[in-house]
Amino acid sequence: MPSSRRKQFDPITHELVPKHEVLPLEEAVKVLRELGIHPQKLPWIKASDPIVQQLKAKPGDIIKIERISPFGTKVVTYRFVVVG
């Protein structure tokens, strides 16, 4: 298939990729206050990550990730976007 007709992979809509969203500043501050940490203490995700690029997140943003655990419960995690 010619490359001009090849469909690009969209990580946001793939069924195996959990829901990702960039937190608004007010919500990010609230989450950090509840956790009692600075953003740099969150697990990091590089700005070069395809999902980060798709979301148009910038270094310093916090990404909320929602997964369904093997037990069927919703698990929320956060990542701090860093240069890379």
PyMOL commands that set and color helices and strands:
alter all, ss='L'
color gray80, all
select helices_A, chain A and resi 3-5+25-35+39-41+50-55
alter helices_A, ss='H'
color red, helices_A
select strands_A, chain A and resi 19-22+44-46+62-68+74-82
alter strands_A, ss='S'
color yellow, strands_A
deselect
rebuild
show_as cartoon
